[in-house]
C-alpha cells in the first residue's frame, strides 16, 4: 500500500497520542502530525482527521473548586478543551497555508439516513474545496446511551460514510500483538485477513486518557475492513509515522487489516454501523434465517416472521434475530411496526426488509 495507490484516507488520533502523562496537550506531537498531514495534502491526498483530546485538553486547563459527577465533568472539560484543541489545529494548519474545519457530531446524527447524508455532504464539500475536516464527538451533549463507545467507533463510521480507501488509527503502541505488548517475547501481528486471526490475543483493558482500548480498535478495524476499506493501527508517537506508512517503509511497525475484495454498498455500510440505533427487533423462523444467511442473501418476507418487538417507523433500523434470540442481521424496515405486525406470518406483499437494505452479521 503506497502513497500513489491511496488518494482518500481517514486518520484517527487517539487521546494518548495527543496528551502527555500529566494530561496536558502535547503541542510538539500535535505539530508533527499536522506537518505530516500537510505534506500528504500537498501530494494530492484527501484527508479527514478524527481527533480525540478535547476532554483531556480541558481537564488540564481547569482546577475545579467543587466535585462534579462524571457527566457534568465531561461536558465541562470538553466545552473548554474543544475550543483549545480546534484553535491549535487552526493555527498549525494555517502555518502551512491550509484551511481546516470543525465537525462535532453525536451518535444520534447517524441514526437516520437523512442526517447521515447531511454530514456526508458537508464533508464532501469541504474536501472538494481543499479544507481538511477535523471530526470529534460533541461531548458537551453526548451523554450515557448517546455516546459512542469512543472515537475508534466514530472513525469507523466516518471512514465508511465517506468511502475512504484506508483508515489509519494512531495509538500509543505499534499495533496488535499476540499477547501483552509490554511482555518480553510478544510478537507484533503485521497482517490480519480475518476477524478470527488474532481475536484471542486482544486485551480488554482501556486506554489511560481515552475511553477506548485495543478490543474496540480490533472490532472496528475488522468491521471496516470487511466493508472493503483497509485499516492500519500504528504508533502515533513515532516520528513521521504517517509519511513512512504512505511511502511503505518496511521498517515501520504496524498492523494492517486487509480490505475485503468486494466492497459493501453505501447504504449497507450505514446499516452495518447502525446496530446501536436499532428501534426494535424482528424474530424469524429457521427457514427465513437460512434464506437470509444463504450466499444469495434473500429478503425478509412476512411469512418468515414469528414476533415483532418495539415501536418503529418505516425506514428505521431494526435487529433481526433467530429463534434462539441471536442477532443475525440489521436492516431498514419497509413498514412501521403496527403494519408489520398485521402482515406477520402471512404470504404475499412486499418484503419487510429488502435484501438491498439488509446487513448480515457474519
N, C-alpha and C positions, 0 to 999 in steps of 0.2 A: 504494500500500500504506500504509494509515493505521493508527494505533493502534486505531481502532474495529474494523477488519477482522481484527486479529490478537489471539488470546487465548492462544496457546501457542507460545513461541519458545525456541530454544536459542541461547546466546551463548558463543562460544569466544573466550577471551582469551589471546593469544599471549605468549610469554616477553618479546619485545621491547617489548610494551606495559607489562608489569608490572615491568620492571627498568630501572635506569639504565645508563649506559655502563660504569660500574665494576662492574656485575654485582649490585649491591645492590638490594633490593626498593624499588620506588618507591611509598611509602606514600600520597603525595598522589594519584597517579594511581589507585591501587587504591581509595582512599576515594571518589574521584569516580565511579568505575564503580559501586561499591556504592550510592552515593546515587541514581544513575540507575535501577539495578535495583530499589531500594526504592520509588522513585516509580512505576515501571511495575507493581510488585507491588500497590501501593495502588490502582492503577486496575483491578485485577482480572485482570491477566495472570499466566499460569503460566509460570515461567522456570526453565530449567536452565542452570547455568554449567558450562562445560568449561574449567578453568583450568590453564594451564601455570605455570611459575615455581618449582616445588619444587627442582629441581636448581640453578638459578641462585641461589635464596634460600639453600640450604645451602652453596653454594660461598663465598658472601660471609660466612658465619659461621665458617668453619674455615680455619685455617692449618696445613696438613699438614707434619709433620716428615719424612715419607718419601714417596717416589714411588709412586703406585698405578697399576695398569692401568686402562683406560677403564671396564671393567665394575665393578670394585671402587669406583672413584671415583664413578661414577654412583649406585651403591647407597648409598654413604655420604652423599653430598650430598643425595640425595632423602629419606633417612630423617630427616636433621636438618631439611632445608628444608621438607618437607611439614608437619611439626609446626608450624613457624613460620608457614607460609602459611595453614593452616586456622585456627589460633588468631587470626590477624589478621582473617580473614573473619568468624569468630565474633564478635569484638568489634565490628567495624564494623556488622554486621547487627543485633547486639543493641542498638546505639545507636538503631536505627530500630524496635525492638520486633519484629523479625523473626527467626525461627529458621532456621538453615541446618544442613545435614548433609553429612558427607563420604562420598563413594563412591570407593574406589580399586579399579580394575579392571585386568584384563590381557587380552591378545588371546585367550588360551585360554578366558576366560569367555564369549566369543561363539561358540565353536566348536560347541557343541551347542545344540539348540533349548531344552532344559530349563534350562540355565544362562542362556541368553539371556532366557527368560521370567521367571526368578527375579529378574534385575536389573531388568527392566521393572516387575515387580510392586512391588519395593522403591521405585522412583522414583514410580510411580503413587500409592502410599500416602503418600509424602512430599508430593507436590503436593496431594493431596486434603486434607491436614492443614496446608496453608499453610507447609510447610517447603521452603526452596529447596535443591535438591540441588547440590552442588559436586563435579564429577567430575574425576578426574585418573588418568592411568596409574599403576599401582603400580610405580614404577621400582626399588623395592627387590628385587623378584622378577622383573621383566620384563627379560630379557637376550637378546641376539642375536636368534635367529629368533622369540622370543616377544614381541618388542617391536612396537608399532605403528610405522608409518612416522614418525608424530608425532601430536600432539593434533588436527591437522586431520582425520586419518583417524578418530580416536576420536570427534570431534564429529559427523562424518557418520554413524557408526554409531548414536550416541545420538539424533540428530535423526530418523533413520529408525525406530529401535526405538520411540521414544516418540510417533511420529505428529505431530511438531511441524509447525506451519504455515510456519515460517521458521527458517533457521539464519543467524545473524549471526556472521561471522568477523572479529574485530578484530585487525588487524595494525598495522604502523608505517608503512604507506603507504595511499593513498586507495582503491586498488582495482587493477584490471587495466589496464595501459597497452598501447598499440600499439608499444611499444619499451622501451628503457631508461627507467624512470620518472624518472631523475635527469638525463637528457639534455634540452637545450633543444628545444622544439617537439614533444615527445612528448605524445600525447593520451590522456586517460583514457577508457576504454570504459565507458559508463554502463549499457548494456543488452546482455545476451548471451542469445540464444534457442536457440542450438545449440552443441554442443561444438566445432564447426569454426569458429565465429565469430572466435575470437582465439587458437586453439591455436598458431599460428605466431609469436605475439608473446611467448610466455612464456619467461622466462629460467630456466635450470636451477640457478642458484645457490641456496644455502640461507641461512636467516637466521643472524644472528650469535649470538643467545642460544639459539635452539631448534634442533630437528633438521629443521624443515620449510623451505619456500620457496614461491614463487608457483606453481611447477609442481604441487606436491602440492595446494595450495589449489584450483587450477583443475580438476584431475582430480576431486577430491572434490566440488567445487561442481557440476560437470556431472553427476556420477552422482546426487547428491541431488536436483538439480532435475529430472532425468529421472524421478524417482520421485514427483513431484508436490509437492515442498517447495521453496519459494523460498529462494534463498541470496543473502546480501549480504556483500560484502567491503568493509570500511571501515577508517578510521584510528582506532584506539583511543586515540591520543594527543590527538585533538581533544576539546575541552571539550563536554560534553553530547551526544556523538555518538549514543548510543542514543535519547535523548529526541527529538533532531532527526530521526532516521530514522523513528521511530514516528509523529511528528507530520507527516511528509512535508514537511519544509522543503526546497524545491528548491535552496537554495544549498549543501546538504551534498554534497560529492563522494563517490561510492561506485560500485560496480559491482553491478548486480542481475542474477542468473541467474534467468530466468523459469521458474516451475514448469510442468511438463508438464500438459496439460489433463486427462489420465487418470491418476489416482493408481495406484501399484503396490500390490498386496495385501501384507498384513503379512508373510506367510511368504516372499514373493518379495523383499521388502526385506531380510530376514535373509539369504537366499541370495545376493543381489546383493553384500552386503558380506562374504561368507564365502569369497571366492576364495582368500584366503591360508590357509584351513583345509582345503582340498581334500585328501582322504585317498588319492586315486587318480585315474585318468583312463580314459575310455571313448572309443575311436575308432569313428567311424561312417562308413558309406559315403556316396556322393554323394546317393543317394535319401533317406536318413534326414536328412542335413543340410538338404536342400532342404525337406523336410516340416516340420522344426523351425523353420526360418527363415521359412517362409511366414506370411502375416498370420494364418492360423488357429492357428498355433503347435501343431503336432501333438506328441503324447507320443513318447518314445523307446521303440520296440519292440525286442525281442531280435533280430529278423530284420535290422535295420539296423546291428548292431554287428559290427565286424571284429576288435577287440582290446580287452583289458582289462588295465590295469596298476595295480599296487599292491594292498594289502590293506585292505579297508574293511568296515564293518559296515552292516547295514540302517539307513537314515536318516542315514548320513554324507553329507557334501557331496563331490561328485566333479566333475572337469572333463570336459567333452565336447569332443573335438577332431575335426576333419575329416581327410580322407585326407592332407592336406598338413601335418598337425600343428598347425594353427591352432586356438586355443581359440575355440569359438563359443558356449559356454554353460556354466553351472554348474547343478547340480541335486541334489536329495536323492534318493538311490537307494532303490529298493524292495527290494533284495536285498543280501546280503553278497556279497563278491567271488567266493567259491568257487561259490555258487549261480548268480551272474550268468554266470560262465564256462561252466557247464553248459548254460545257455539260449542263449548267444551264437550268432547266426546262424539260430536256429530260429524257426518260426512258432507262433503261439498263445501263451497265457499272458498275464499282465498286463504292463504297461509296465515297463521297467527304471527309467525316470523318467517320472512322470506330468506332463502339461503344467502342472498347478497348482503343481508343485514344480520348475519349470524356468525359469531366468532366462537370457534370451538376451542375449549381449554385442553389442548393436547398435553 
